[in-house]
Amino acid sequence: MKVFAFIFARGGSKGLPRKNIKLLAGKPLIQYSIETAQKTNIINEIFVSTDDDEIAKIASSLGAIVIRRPTELSQDTSPEWLAWRHAAEWATQHYGQFDLFISLPATSPLRSVFDVEASVDLLTIARADICISITAANRNPYFNMVTKNSQEHVRLMMNVDEKVVRRQDAPAAYDITTVVYTTTPGFILNKNSIFEGDVCAVEVPKERAVDIDDIYDFKLAESIILEEGNL
């Protein structure tokens, strides 16, 4: 089986400028995703899709293959799915047909090799079209999340037949994480979004599911890394 890993890293970032190469515990953020891919026993090639020269230079120096992402796919409003499709087509054209497409976003530096390999295993076992990663949510639409109507009244976002008086009694709710996405090139080329197919999910503990969007996420991730290094 031929497995390609892809890391999508734009130069622009409003929440945390230049975050993909910002030094996290002494290493560019993108390096964590590249190194995790390199440590697996299943990934044949690692690609970094970017519109940015500095990101491209760092990725290349770390052994990744750079895919130059077109400007129209590098905007804040550009659908990530189209960048996936561009990368899958480019990789097929230059490196041949492959079986699995794994996206390892640079914003999840705390993922483990286990998370990546578990995603591949589950995709096969569940016979799904795509495997995403999830983590237990802090908020729950059956218990402490509400929606508001035009009269400014609020109600629970979702209801169940039995009254829920404790969060522990509510149906489990999960956040989608950016730890790992595993699918096939065919699914990406023939569909337009994740939930157009059968979806399975690997559950990732919170300490490995930090998704860096702003400086507070960045500081949390760095604190976890430094603490683990001191253990």
Stockholm file with secondary structure:
# STOCKHOLM 1.0

chainA/1-231         MKVFAFIFARGGSKGLPRKNIKLLAGKPLIQYSIETAQKTNIINEIFVSTDDDEIAKIASSLGAIVIRRPTELSQDTSPEWLAWRHAAEWATQHYGQFDLFISLPATSPLRSVFDVEASVDLLTIARADICISITAANRNPYFNMVTKNSQEHVRLMMNVDEKVVRRQDAPAAYDITTVVYTTTPGFILNKNSIFEGDVCAVEVPKERAVDIDDIYDFKLAESIILEEGNL
#=GR chainA/1-231 SS CCEEEEEECCSCCSSSTTGGGSEETTEEHHHHHHHHHHHCSSCCEEEEEESCHHHHHHHHHTTCEEEECCGGGSSTTSCHHHHHHHHHHHHHHHHCCCSEEEECCTTCTTCCHHHHHHHHHHHHHHTCSEEEEEEECSSCTTTTCEEECTTSCEEESSCCSSCCCSGGGSCCCEEECSSCEEECHHHHHHCSSGGGSCEEEEECCGGGCCCCCSHHHHHHHHHHHHHHHHC
#=GC SS_cons         CCEEEEEECCSCCSSSTTGGGSEETTEEHHHHHHHHHHHCSSCCEEEEEESCHHHHHHHHHTTCEEEECCGGGSSTTSCHHHHHHHHHHHHHHHHCCCSEEEECCTTCTTCCHHHHHHHHHHHHHHTCSEEEEEEECSSCTTTTCEEECTTSCEEESSCCSSCCCSGGGSCCCEEECSSCEEECHHHHHHCSSGGGSCEEEEECCGGGCCCCCSHHHHHHHHHHHHHHHHC
//
